[in-house]
Amino acid sequence: MSNRDISRRAFLQGGLIAGVGVTMAPLGSQAFAALMEERVTTSPQKWMNHDGKARFRNDALSKVCGNKVFARDIRAKDMPGWPTQQGHALLLKATKADRIYAGHDLSLLGADLQPDRIVTAADLAKDGIAWPEAHSPDPLLPPGQVPMFIGHPVAILIWHDF
């Protein structure tokens, strides 16, 4: 298949597998405009003195209260015109590259923290999502193989809410 014959669905699937995030917001929409507003990424209080020294960390209060993880932790609910419900995904990666990957065990997470969906190499194969040879290694390492590098992705964990 040439680049001109690629479908929108194939492009988005390839972007997901490659770890590329795509934001789709119509130009001129309230959601797109909100991405450009400084108030989304700044603390509502004045955090810097006139001498240029910080009075406090601009992310401290939101992090201590559990509202944010990072200083620039922008979620859909923080953006005008965006939905309040938001899913989250985590790329599970191999921590060693000198052993055969035998699969993953998420039992340490407990029942209430288990992901709603786990995408593995078997799921990609079942859905017919192929990775071009020129872009090897495969996007998700299947069990029974040795990772090509530390951090080789093995699964995508998906939660429907935070």
Buried (B, 14 or more C-beta within 10 A) or exposed (E): EEEEEEEEEEEEBBEBBEEEEEEEBEEEEEBBBBBEEEEEEEBEEEBEEEEEEEEEEBBBBBBEEEEBEEBEEBBBEBBEEBEEEBEEEEBBBBEEEEEEBEEBEEEEEEEEEEBEEBBBBEBBEEEEBEBEEEEEEBBBBBEEBEBEEEEBBBBBBBBEEE
